Amino acid sequence: MSERSSRYGRGSDAIFIGWRVTPRGTRLAQFTITAKEHPFFGFTVSEPVLRNLNLRVPKILFRESKENEFRSSIMNGK
């Protein structure tokens, strides 16, 4: 099994790298494309872009404590 398969889920075409917050406060998941055969290999894109490119979107494991930390940082302007 390749490192990509074992670490990011079997057959994943991208890895989750974090969140981007829009000026309106909406959170958008950001991914780096890991499908080596894809012309956008290495690009960082949002979930809708992954779907438009017909790439598989990996599951995001998000702990409640991390979500609370994220919300707190947004509310405190960090």
N, C-alpha and C positions, 0 to 999 in steps of 0.2 A: 504494500500500500504506500502510495506516495505521501510525502509530508503534507501536501495540500489536502489530500483526502482525509488523512487522519486528524489533522488539526482543525480544518474548517468545515468538515462534513463532506460526505462522498459526493463527488461531482460538482462541487460548488464552483460557480463562475466568478465569484467576487468575495471579498472579505469586508466585513463591517469595520469601519475605522473611527466612527464617532458621529456626533450630531452637529448640524449647522442650524443656527437659529436665524430665521428671517427677521427683517425689521418689524414685522407684525407679531413676532413672538412664536411663530409656528416652528416646530422642530422637524427637520428633514434628516433622515438617516443618510449617511454618506458611505459609499463603498468604493474600494479599489478593484478594478477588473483584473482577475487572475487567469482568465482563459488565454493561454499563450497564443493560440491560433487566431484570436480575435484582433481586428485592426486597432481597437482601442485598449489593448493590453496595457496595464499600468495607469490608465486614466482613473481619476476619482470622479464619481458621478452619484446622483441621487437614485432612489429606488425607481421612480417613474422612468428614468432614462434606462436603467437596467432592463426594465420590462419592455420598453420600446425597442431595445437592441436584441430582444429575445434571449436574454441571458437569465440564468436561474438566480433568484434572490435568496441568499442564505437566511436562516432564522437568526433573529437577534435575541440573545439571552440577556434579559435586563432585570437586574435585581432591584427590589423595591427601595432598598437603602440608597442605591446609586441614583434612582429617580428622584428621591427626596433631596439628595445632595445636589443634583442638577437643578431642580426647582429652586432650591435655596440660593444657589449661585446666580440664577437669573434674577430673582427677586432682589438680591443684594448688589446687582450690577457688576458681578465678577465675570 
